[in-house]
Amino acid sequence: MTNALAKYLADNGPVDGDLLDLLAFNEKMAELGKMASGVVHELNTPLSVIVSATQMILREDELPDFVRELVERINLEAARLAELTKGVLSFSRVEGGGWREADVNQVLRDVMAFLRYEAQKRSVTVIEDLDFRLPFIAADGNRVKQVFINLIMNALQAMEEGGKLFLRTLPAEGARVMVQVADTGPGIPAATLERLFTPFFTTKGPEEGTGLGLFVTRKIMEGVGGTIAVESAVGEGTTFTLTFPVAE
């Protein structure tokens, strides 16, 4: 038991088991946030150097095509990691206010262009059904991009032997925009589905995931005033449905 939790119990007396678990979890997340902040600050410096160095290399006119392609890949991955580190710093708090407008279709297509190679190497067919008449959403495009990367990568990893990925945008009730990310993977058992957004819960191996991706995704959606829901059944694939508020 930490000093802070011990002090709370001393000041407030005995509490029931559920509340005690919640207090312990909140304190654990606060400590994790402090640790993550230190790690992120250490990562940001080398990432900035990598991004700057690759940009300088790409200014050279006489680069062989295969070298240019590799350097562009390094640049993209380093830039993506830099964005992810920003998400790590804020994953344990809900942010609000000051959101910029974003074209959800453009963000989705940008993410898919970035992950196209991942889909191709798994023989996954991507089917887009996007409504380009939709209004902008009231959200930071970079945060929305992180949500889509998490969901699409999960879908692709579920279809290692091939399949179909469906990306759909459409209007929703109450001045909202709906986005669906669906796959034809093996589906998720009901017992696992109940814990899907729980922090540190993962069905992947220790080298493949931390169990924070969907937790972070839900926190981002809550922060922009959006919603996220999932439907799945074993052998029938998985569908994530998101809604975003429309920008005023």
C-alpha positions as CSV (number, residue, x, y, z in Angstrom):
1,M,0.0,0.0,0.0
2,T,1.4,3.4,-1.0
3,N,1.6,6.4,1.4
4,A,-1.2,8.3,-0.5
5,L,-3.6,5.4,-0.3
6,A,-2.8,4.8,3.4
7,K,-3.5,8.4,4.1
8,Y,-6.9,8.2,2.4
9,L,-7.8,5.2,4.5
10,A,-6.6,6.9,7.6
11,D,-8.7,10.0,6.9
12,N,-11.8,8.2,5.7
13,G,-11.9,4.9,7.6
14,P,-12.6,1.5,6.1
15,V,-14.1,1.3,2.6
16,D,-15.8,-1.5,0.7
17,G,-13.7,-3.8,-1.6
18,D,-14.9,-2.2,-4.9
19,L,-14.0,1.3,-3.8
20,L,-10.6,0.1,-2.5
21,D,-9.9,-1.6,-5.8
22,L,-10.8,1.6,-7.6
23,L,-8.6,3.8,-5.4
24,A,-5.7,1.4,-5.9
25,F,-6.2,1.4,-9.6
26,N,-6.4,5.2,-9.9
27,E,-3.2,5.5,-7.9
28,K,-1.5,2.9,-10.1
29,M,-2.5,4.9,-13.2
30,A,-1.2,8.1,-11.7
31,E,2.2,6.5,-10.9
32,L,2.3,5.0,-14.4
33,G,1.6,8.4,-15.9
34,K,4.6,9.9,-14.1
35,M,6.8,7.0,-15.3
36,A,5.5,7.3,-18.8
37,S,6.2,11.0,-18.9
38,G,9.9,10.5,-18.0
39,V,10.2,7.7,-20.7
40,V,8.6,9.9,-23.3
41,H,10.8,12.8,-22.7
42,E,13.8,10.5,-23.1
43,L,12.5,9.2,-26.4
44,N,11.5,12.5,-27.9
45,T,15.1,13.8,-28.3
46,P,16.4,10.8,-30.4
47,L,13.2,10.7,-32.4
48,S,13.6,14.4,-33.3
49,V,17.1,13.7,-34.4
50,I,16.0,10.8,-36.6
51,V,13.3,12.9,-38.2
52,S,15.6,15.8,-38.9
53,A,18.4,13.6,-40.2
54,T,16.1,11.7,-42.6
55,Q,14.6,15.0,-43.9
56,M,18.1,16.2,-44.7
57,I,19.0,13.0,-46.5
58,L,15.8,13.2,-48.6
59,R,16.9,16.6,-49.9
60,E,19.7,14.9,-51.8
61,D,19.0,14.6,-55.5
62,E,21.1,11.6,-56.3
63,L,19.8,9.0,-53.9
64,P,19.2,5.5,-55.3
65,D,15.5,4.7,-55.4
66,F,15.7,1.9,-52.9
67,V,17.7,4.1,-50.4
68,R,15.1,6.9,-50.8
69,E,12.3,4.5,-50.1
70,L,14.0,3.2,-47.0
71,V,14.7,6.7,-45.7
72,E,11.1,7.8,-46.3
73,R,10.0,4.7,-44.4
74,I,12.3,5.6,-41.4
75,N,11.0,9.2,-41.5
76,L,7.3,8.1,-41.4
77,E,7.9,5.6,-38.6
78,A,9.8,8.1,-36.5
79,A,7.1,10.7,-37.0
80,R,4.4,8.2,-36.1
81,L,6.3,7.3,-32.9
82,A,6.6,10.9,-32.0
83,E,2.8,11.3,-32.3
84,L,2.3,8.1,-30.2
85,T,4.5,9.4,-27.4
86,K,2.2,12.5,-27.2
87,G,-0.7,10.1,-26.7
88,V,1.1,8.2,-24.0
89,L,1.5,11.5,-22.0
90,S,-2.3,12.1,-22.0
91,F,-3.8,8.6,-22.1
92,S,-4.7,8.7,-18.4
93,R,-6.6,12.0,-18.5
94,V,-9.7,13.1,-20.5
95,E,-9.0,16.3,-22.5
96,G,-11.6,18.7,-23.6
97,G,-11.9,22.1,-25.3
98,G,-9.8,23.7,-28.0
99,W,-10.5,20.9,-30.5
100,R,-9.8,21.7,-34.1
101,E,-11.9,20.7,-37.0
102,A,-11.0,17.5,-38.9
103,D,-12.1,15.9,-42.2
104,V,-12.8,12.4,-40.9
105,N,-12.6,10.9,-44.4
106,Q,-9.2,12.5,-45.2
107,V,-7.8,11.3,-41.8
108,L,-9.0,7.8,-42.5
109,R,-7.5,7.8,-46.0
110,D,-4.2,9.2,-44.7
111,V,-4.0,6.4,-42.1
112,M,-4.9,3.7,-44.7
113,A,-2.3,5.0,-47.1
114,F,0.3,4.7,-44.3
115,L,-0.9,1.1,-43.5
116,R,-1.4,0.0,-47.0
117,Y,1.8,-2.1,-47.0
118,E,0.6,-3.9,-43.8
119,A,-2.6,-4.8,-45.5
120,Q,-0.9,-6.0,-48.7
121,K,1.6,-8.3,-46.9
122,R,-1.3,-10.0,-45.1
123,S,-3.3,-10.3,-48.4
124,V,-6.1,-8.2,-46.8
125,T,-8.5,-6.5,-49.2
126,V,-9.5,-3.0,-48.1
127,I,-13.1,-1.9,-49.0
128,E,-13.9,1.8,-48.5
129,D,-17.4,3.2,-48.3
130,L,-16.9,6.8,-47.5
131,D,-19.5,9.6,-47.5
132,F,-17.7,12.7,-48.7
133,R,-20.7,14.9,-48.0
134,L,-20.1,14.6,-44.3
135,P,-19.3,17.8,-42.2
136,F,-16.0,18.2,-40.4
137,I,-15.8,16.7,-36.9
138,A,-14.9,18.6,-33.7
139,A,-11.7,16.8,-33.0
140,D,-7.9,17.1,-33.4
141,G,-7.0,15.2,-36.5
142,N,-3.8,13.8,-35.0
143,R,-5.7,12.2,-32.1
144,V,-8.3,10.8,-34.4
145,K,-5.4,9.4,-36.5
146,Q,-4.1,7.5,-33.5
147,V,-7.6,6.0,-32.9
148,F,-7.8,4.8,-36.5
149,I,-4.2,3.4,-36.5
150,N,-5.0,1.4,-33.3
151,L,-8.2,-0.1,-34.7
152,I,-7.0,-0.8,-38.2
153,M,-3.7,-2.4,-37.0
154,N,-5.7,-4.6,-34.6
155,A,-8.0,-5.6,-37.5
156,L,-5.0,-6.4,-39.8
157,Q,-3.2,-8.4,-37.1
158,A,-6.4,-10.5,-36.7
159,M,-6.3,-11.4,-40.4
160,E,-2.7,-12.7,-40.7
161,E,-4.0,-15.3,-43.3
162,G,-5.9,-12.7,-45.3
163,G,-9.4,-11.3,-45.3
164,K,-11.4,-8.1,-45.8
165,L,-11.2,-4.8,-44.0
166,F,-14.2,-2.5,-44.3
167,L,-14.0,1.2,-43.7
168,R,-17.3,3.1,-43.7
169,T,-18.3,6.7,-42.8
170,L,-21.9,8.0,-42.6
171,P,-24.1,10.5,-40.8
172,A,-25.4,9.6,-37.4
173,E,-28.3,11.0,-35.3
174,G,-27.8,14.0,-33.1
175,A,-25.3,16.0,-35.3
176,R,-22.7,13.3,-35.2
177,V,-20.6,11.4,-37.7
178,M,-20.2,7.6,-37.6
179,V,-17.2,5.6,-38.6
180,Q,-17.1,1.8,-38.8
181,V,-14.0,-0.4,-38.9
182,A,-14.9,-4.0,-39.6
183,D,-12.8,-7.1,-40.3
184,T,-13.5,-10.7,-41.4
185,G,-11.1,-12.1,-38.8
186,P,-11.7,-14.9,-36.3
187,G,-13.9,-12.8,-34.0
188,I,-13.7,-12.3,-30.3
189,P,-15.1,-14.6,-27.6
190,A,-17.8,-13.0,-25.4
191,A,-15.6,-13.3,-22.2
192,T,-12.8,-11.5,-23.9
193,L,-15.1,-8.9,-25.4
194,E,-16.2,-7.8,-21.9
195,R,-12.6,-6.9,-21.0
196,L,-11.5,-5.4,-24.3
197,F,-11.1,-1.8,-23.1
198,T,-9.5,-2.8,-19.8
199,P,-6.0,-1.4,-19.4
200,F,-3.1,-3.9,-19.7
201,F,-5.5,-6.6,-20.9
202,T,-4.3,-8.3,-24.1
203,T,-4.6,-11.5,-26.0
204,K,-1.3,-10.9,-27.8
205,G,2.1,-12.2,-26.9
206,P,4.5,-10.1,-24.7
207,E,6.4,-8.9,-27.8
208,E,3.2,-7.9,-29.7
209,G,1.2,-5.6,-27.4
210,T,0.9,-3.9,-24.0
211,G,-2.8,-4.0,-23.6
212,L,-3.1,-0.2,-23.7
213,G,-4.1,0.4,-27.3
214,L,-7.8,0.1,-26.9
215,F,-7.8,1.7,-23.5
216,V,-6.1,4.8,-25.0
217,T,-8.5,4.7,-27.9
218,R,-11.5,4.8,-25.6
219,K,-9.9,7.7,-23.6
220,I,-9.4,9.7,-26.8
221,M,-13.0,9.1,-27.9
222,E,-14.3,10.2,-24.5
223,G,-12.0,13.3,-24.6
224,V,-13.6,14.5,-27.9
225,G,-17.1,13.8,-26.7
226,G,-17.4,10.7,-29.0
227,T,-18.4,7.1,-28.4
228,I,-16.9,3.7,-29.3
229,A,-18.7,0.3,-29.4
230,V,-17.7,-3.1,-30.5
231,E,-19.6,-6.1,-31.9
232,S,-18.0,-9.5,-32.5
233,A,-18.7,-13.2,-32.5
234,V,-16.3,-16.1,-33.0
235,G,-16.0,-16.9,-36.6
236,E,-17.9,-13.8,-37.7
237,G,-15.4,-11.0,-37.5
238,T,-15.4,-7.8,-35.5
239,T,-16.9,-4.3,-36.0
240,F,-15.9,-1.2,-34.1
241,T,-18.4,1.7,-34.4
242,L,-17.3,5.2,-33.5
243,T,-19.3,8.5,-33.4
244,F,-17.9,12.0,-33.4
245,P,-19.6,15.3,-32.7
246,V,-19.9,17.6,-35.7
247,A,-17.9,20.8,-35.7
248,E,-20.0,23.9,-35.2
